Amino acid sequence: MRKTTKVLLALITAMISIQLACSKFQGAIENPDAEWLNGGSQTVFDQGSGAYSHAFNSLPEHLERIHEIGDVQFGATFVSSPAPLNPGLGPVYNNVSCLSCHVSDGRGKVPGVGETAANMLFRVSLPGEGEHGNPVPVPGYGDQIQPRSLLNVRREADVLITYTEKTYSFADGSTYKLREPLYTITDPYIPLPAGVLLSPRVAAPVYGLGLLAGVSDADILAREDPADADGNGISGRANRVWDVKDMKKVLGRFGWKANQPSLLQQIAAAYNGDMGITTSLFPKESSDGQTQFTSQPGYNYELSDSLLHNVEFYVRTLAVPARRNVNTETVIKGKALFLSAGCSKCHIPDMRTSVNVAFPQLSNQLIHPYTDLLLHDMGEGLADHRPDFLASGSEWRTAPLWGIGLTQKVNGHTNFLHDGRARNFLEAIMWHGGEAKSAGDKVRNFSKSDRDNLIAFLESL
């Protein structure tokens, strides 16, 4: 195994079993025993640089083997054809492997000053709706910009990122700074039409996604309140997106705007859009229709269904790191402040996966992802002004918070939000507007000790 040994996995499994034996899983987030177990029985006790990369506990040997094959493929570097191993890259692309963006299965990092923006993803579209309610692709570009290309092929464009920094004050007089990004498309290979909508993305963590996939549609939809009928200021709603396999509209739950219906489609779309790798779900090259694209008649899919499903299984069976320091005074106080500020109205602590007799490792698990998987209006400050199916230009899916406290340890940075503009937890909180403005205002009025306790709670997740 790339991330851990079988001996270590067995030890972790034993620790999980002991913890489960001590918890009845009936007190939800109020039960301090349950709070340690972010991923239910699929929680791992690793606080190091490999914390996001462990397989589910207690996988049978044959499923562990599938996970391992998917693990290798997730990290495989693609090259241009013809090649004996991993051919098919490009001709235009964003990166050469899944792991290049989802480093250590975690969070992407925004480029520094003078660095290329190639490790970020920039969605593009034209105003209006496509055939299935999807964003309208840009002629010659599709729905994202590919800033890299093979030899003798022009990259589509690059994006220059600059920041404007402003200083703000908390109620106690202490100050904080927020940086607002400005994105400029540079060096386009053909002129872009007027009115192009641009939306930046950093790679999101991939651990725990199988558990989120295991939550029923009914449980997610039960939390919808688009008209704010309960009057709490929160009006979450679900996205409905196009499933290319089943050819129908379904609930969206993955991606920054919940614009993907399943892990399989999300992964296949990333192979196609980010690396130019064709699959049975997306059989056309991402550059299809470009003036510099030459079709290759008679070629097979560049990633087989077998490998595609192995990668999907790998992502589906990535475990979640355990909470830390749950019983310390600062974390307990921080949790109370998190709840009192109203953060938990969207960052729902508790969910339970559906009963799944075919996959008991995923079945009926009490998990603590701190998300409702719904769309919320985050205000003008975070708006990208680019609709995506039902998601408006100011709506984003609530980001899961489990494991977020290990970002620095695993990924070497603390860049948060969809475009990484926030350089720490506090900046991320203070960017919250729209439905989250009330919570942000409450944090703005906290004392410094209360803010420190809140951050200690987030670091414990």
ABEGO torsion letter per residue (X at the ends): XAABBAAAAAAAAAAAAAAAAABAGAAEAABAAAAABAAEAABBBBABAAAAABBBBGBBAAAAAAAAAAAAAAABBBBBOBBABGBGBOABBABABAAAABBGGBBBBBBBBGBBAAABBBBBBBBEBBAAGBBBBBBGAEABBBABBBBGBBBABBBBBBBBBBBBBBAAGBBBBBBBBBBBBBGBABBBBBGBBBBBBBBBBABGAAAAAABBAAAAAAABBAAGAAGAGBBBBBBBBBBAAAGBBBBBABEAAGABABAAAAAAAAAAAAAGBBBAABABBAABGBAABBBBBGBBBABBAAAAAAAAAAAAABBBBBBBGAABAAAAAAAAAAAAAGAAAABBABBBBBBBAABAAABGBBBBAGBAGBBBBAEAAABAGBBBEABBAABBBBBBABGAAAAAAAAGBBBBEAAGABABAAAAAAABBEAAAAAAAAAAABBAAAAAAAAAAAAAX
